[in-house]
Amino acid sequence: MKKEEALKLINESDSEDWHVATESDHETFLNNFEETKIAPKISELHNKYDEDIHSVLGVRKNADEKTYDFLKRTLSEMKAERDERIAKIENLEKAVKDTTGKEALEQAQRELESVRNKHNSAISEWESKYQELEGSTHMMKINNELDKGLTGLVFKDAKLMPEDVRNIHINVVKDDLAKNAEFVKGRLVFRDEKGEIILHKKTLTPLTANEILKERLKPILNEGREQKGPGIDKNEPVIKTKDGKIDVTLVVPDSVKTNADLMTFMLESGLKRGSKEFSAAYAKYSEGLVKV
């Protein structure tokens, strides 16, 4: 959109609230939002799971160790202890077979039984802890995706809704969504009360975290139109023709991870399926996406 067209649009609109920014300013805004709003929440979530692991296993993460590496190391150590006990049991069983003399045999059998009981008890405890940690890791991944889905959402001014009240509302919605969320073929999907995957009404593709959060958080979102600069609004793709070739510029959100996500986003941006513009945009932005 050229500057003259943008000014004409502003003059013809009844809205009094406009936000105008260059593509560079908008990108800076999104980066700052991720660093100041999303990154701290993800860090806080990781710290919570670090404390959960410490509470369950009694060990703490190293200062420079990531949560995933910490969990992997801890479970590896537990597996090593289990393997060591198995080896000891096998050695004792062999010793029982090779032992001669009643007293020596009875002593070896008692020692074997003692180690076997401790091993079985440790295995049960290990399996219980593993399942608990596996569940915590699964929820951590879901919450990470939900935090990413908040990127780009514009909330009501703090004067209309205090930030602490807004955060409570966001957390309630996130917790409710997380209860019925799961990963299917590497993609996060959300299920309704009947257990069915929630789909986009137009494209019949699973709603992304950004889309479902935008729907559930609508009461606290700023519903006024936000002009993000010429051609930056996702519903106004920039379409140029040069040397007979069509070039379409879109601001594709991070939530677009598959070719199906991309097609849904392009349809919502106003591009018509089957058009030259649609084909040009798909060719430009589908590279590297997961094919579904």
Backbone hydrogen bonds, N-H to C=O, Kabsch-Sander energy under -0.5 kcal/mol:
donor,donor_aa,acceptor,acceptor_aa,energy
6,A,2,K,-2.3
7,L,3,K,-2.6
8,K,4,E,-2.1
9,L,5,E,-2.3
10,I,6,A,-2.1
11,N,7,L,-2.3
12,E,8,K,-2.0
13,S,9,L,-0.9
13,S,10,I,-0.5
18,W,16,E,-0.7
26,H,22,T,-2.7
27,E,23,E,-2.3
28,T,24,S,-2.2
29,F,25,D,-2.5
30,L,26,H,-2.4
31,N,27,E,-2.3
32,N,28,T,-2.7
33,F,29,F,-2.4
34,E,30,L,-2.3
35,E,31,N,-2.3
36,T,32,N,-2.8
37,K,33,F,-2.5
38,I,33,F,-1.3
39,A,34,E,-3.6
41,K,37,K,-0.8
42,I,38,I,-2.3
43,S,39,A,-2.6
44,E,40,P,-2.6
45,L,41,K,-2.2
46,H,42,I,-2.4
47,N,43,S,-2.3
48,K,44,E,-1.7
49,Y,45,L,-1.8
50,D,46,H,-2.1
51,E,47,N,-2.0
52,D,48,K,-2.0
53,I,49,Y,-2.4
54,H,50,D,-2.0
55,S,51,E,-2.6
56,V,52,D,-2.1
57,L,53,I,-3.0
58,G,54,H,-2.2
65,E,62,N,-1.6
70,F,66,K,-2.8
71,L,67,T,-2.6
72,K,68,Y,-2.3
73,R,69,D,-2.8
74,T,70,F,-2.4
75,L,71,L,-2.3
76,S,72,K,-2.0
77,E,73,R,-2.3
78,M,74,T,-2.0
79,K,75,L,-2.2
80,A,76,S,-2.3
81,E,77,E,-2.1
82,R,78,M,-2.0
83,D,79,K,-2.6
84,E,80,A,-2.0
85,R,81,E,-1.9
86,I,82,R,-2.1
87,A,83,D,-2.2
88,K,84,E,-1.9
89,I,85,R,-2.3
90,E,86,I,-2.3
91,N,87,A,-2.0
92,L,88,K,-2.4
93,E,89,I,-2.7
94,K,90,E,-1.9
95,A,91,N,-2.2
96,V,92,L,-2.5
97,K,93,E,-1.7
98,D,94,K,-1.8
99,T,95,A,-1.5
105,L,101,G,-2.2
106,E,102,K,-2.6
107,Q,103,E,-2.4
108,A,104,A,-2.2
109,Q,105,L,-2.3
110,R,106,E,-2.3
111,E,107,Q,-2.3
112,L,108,A,-2.3
113,E,109,Q,-2.5
114,S,110,R,-2.3
115,V,111,E,-2.3
116,R,112,L,-2.6
117,N,113,E,-2.4
118,K,114,S,-2.1
119,H,115,V,-2.5
120,N,116,R,-2.6
121,S,117,N,-2.2
122,A,118,K,-2.5
123,I,119,H,-2.7
124,S,120,N,-2.0
125,E,121,S,-2.1
126,W,122,A,-2.8
127,E,123,I,-2.7
128,S,124,S,-2.0
129,K,125,E,-2.5
130,Y,126,W,-2.7
131,Q,127,E,-2.3
132,E,128,S,-1.9
133,L,129,K,-2.7
134,E,130,Y,-2.8
135,G,131,Q,-2.1
136,S,132,E,-1.9
137,T,133,L,-2.6
138,H,134,E,-2.2
139,M,135,G,-2.2
140,M,136,S,-2.0
141,K,137,T,-2.0
142,I,138,H,-1.9
143,N,139,M,-2.6
144,N,140,M,-2.1
145,E,141,K,-1.9
146,L,142,I,-2.1
147,D,143,N,-2.4
148,K,144,N,-2.1
149,G,145,E,-1.8
150,L,146,L,-0.6
150,L,147,D,-0.9
151,T,148,K,-1.6
153,L,150,L,-1.9
155,F,153,L,-0.6
156,K,220,I,-2.4
160,L,157,D,-1.5
161,M,157,D,-2.1
166,R,162,P,-2.3
167,N,163,E,-2.5
168,I,164,D,-1.7
169,H,165,V,-2.1
170,I,166,R,-2.4
171,N,167,N,-2.6
172,V,168,I,-2.2
173,V,169,H,-2.1
174,K,170,I,-2.7
175,D,171,N,-2.6
176,D,172,V,-2.0
177,L,173,V,-2.3
178,A,174,K,-2.6
179,K,175,D,-1.3
180,N,176,D,-0.6
180,N,177,L,-0.9
181,A,178,A,-1.3
182,E,189,V,-2.0
184,V,182,E,-0.5
184,V,187,R,-3.2
185,K,183,F,-0.5
187,R,184,V,-1.5
189,V,182,E,-2.9
191,R,180,N,-2.5
192,D,196,E,-2.6
195,G,192,D,-1.8
198,I,190,F,-3.5
200,H,205,T,-3.2
204,L,200,H,-2.1
207,L,198,I,-2.1
212,I,208,T,-2.5
213,L,209,A,-2.1
214,K,210,N,-2.1
215,E,211,E,-1.5
216,R,212,I,-2.5
217,L,213,L,-2.6
218,K,215,E,-0.8
220,I,217,L,-1.9
221,L,218,K,-1.3
222,N,154,V,-3.1
223,E,221,L,-0.8
227,Q,225,R,-0.6
228,K,226,E,-0.8
232,I,229,G,-2.4
233,D,229,G,-0.8
236,E,233,D,-2.3
238,V,249,T,-2.1
239,I,237,P,-0.6
240,K,238,V,-0.5
240,K,247,D,-2.8
242,K,245,K,-2.7
245,K,242,K,-2.0
247,D,240,K,-3.4
249,T,238,V,-2.9
250,L,248,V,-0.5
252,V,250,L,-0.9
256,V,253,P,-1.6
257,K,255,S,-0.9
259,N,290,V,-2.2
262,L,258,T,-2.0
263,M,259,N,-2.2
264,T,260,A,-2.2
265,F,261,D,-2.4
266,M,262,L,-2.6
267,L,263,M,-2.2
268,E,264,T,-2.1
269,S,265,F,-1.3
270,G,267,L,-1.2
271,L,266,M,-2.1
275,S,272,K,-2.1
279,S,275,S,-2.1
280,A,276,K,-2.4
281,A,277,E,-2.4
282,Y,278,F,-2.4
283,A,279,S,-2.3
284,K,280,A,-1.6
285,Y,281,A,-2.3
286,S,282,Y,-1.9
289,L,286,S,-2.0
290,V,257,K,-2.4
